[in-house]
Amino acid sequence: MPGPFPYESFTSDRLPAWRCPACLNASLVLVPGSFTTRDTADSLRHRGEDWYTEEDDREVFCCMLECSRADCRESVSVAGTGRGMIDFDEQMRKTGWYTLYRAITFVPPLPLFRLPDACPEDVKNQLETIAALIPVSLNAAVNALRVTLELLLDELSVARLTDGERPKIIPLATRIRDSEATLGEHFAAFDALKDLGNHGSHTNGRIRRSHVEGACLILDELIQQLFALRPDHAKMVATLKATYGKK
C-alpha cells in the first residue's frame, strides 16, 4: 500500500510524511503561509472562566500542501480540528502547552491503495472513496469497502440479480457463499471483509482503526492479485528447457 493512513495527529510545525496522490512519493510539503486556524465558538465563549484550561481549547484549521517534486507539483487542500495539549517535562511538571491537530478532509484524497492499470474504473473510484472516508468516519469507510466487494464480484461474473421475469438483488453474503469455487483462495478474504462491511453498514458499533488498516491491506492485496499484470515467463522457460534440457 502507498500509505501511511491519514489519521495521524500532528503539530503545525511537523506534518506527517503523507504521500502525494499523483506521484505516490512522500513529497507533500506545507505551502508557506497557508496554515490557518480559528477558535471554535465554545472556546471563545468559555475562555476566561475559572474551570477553563489550555486542554479545553478547540480549533479548526485548513492548509495547502504541495508536492515538492518538480515533475509533479500536485496540490492538496487539508482541513480538520485541533485541541490544546499540556506539555510536561520528565518529572511530569507542566512546562507549557501546544495544539495537536487531526486532518479530517483531504482533497484530492491521499493514496491508500495501489491501482493497477487493468483495475476497472468503477473499482478505482470506490477505492478512492474509501481513502477519502477513513479520516472522516471508519463506519462509512468500511461500508464503502462493502460496496467494493460487490463491484469485484461483478468483475468476476458473479450474478448480482436472480433469474426470472422479476429479478431480485442477491445479498452480498449469498453472492460470496455461492461463489466459493469461483473465488477459490480469495474466498476467506471476501467473507471476512464482508463481515466488517456489514458491521459498518448495519450497526453504529465501534470499529477499531487497526482492523480497518488490516482490511485495507487485505483489499489492496486482492486488487493486486485480481488485476495486476503478471509477467509471462513461459517463452523463456521453454527456451531454457529446449537449450539446456537433457536430449
Secondary structure, DSSP 8 states (H G I E B T S, - for coil): -----TT--BBTTB------TTT-SS-EEE-TT--EEEE-HHHHHHTTSTT--GGG-EEEEEEEEEE--TTT--EEEEEEEEEEEEEE-TT--EEEEEEEEEEEEEES----S---TTS-HHHHHHHHHHHHHTTT-HHHHHHHHHHHHHHHHHHTT--SB-SSSS--B--HHHHHHHTHHHHGGGHHHHHHHHHHHHHHHH------HHHHHHHHHHHHHHHHHHHS-----HHHHHHHHHHHS--
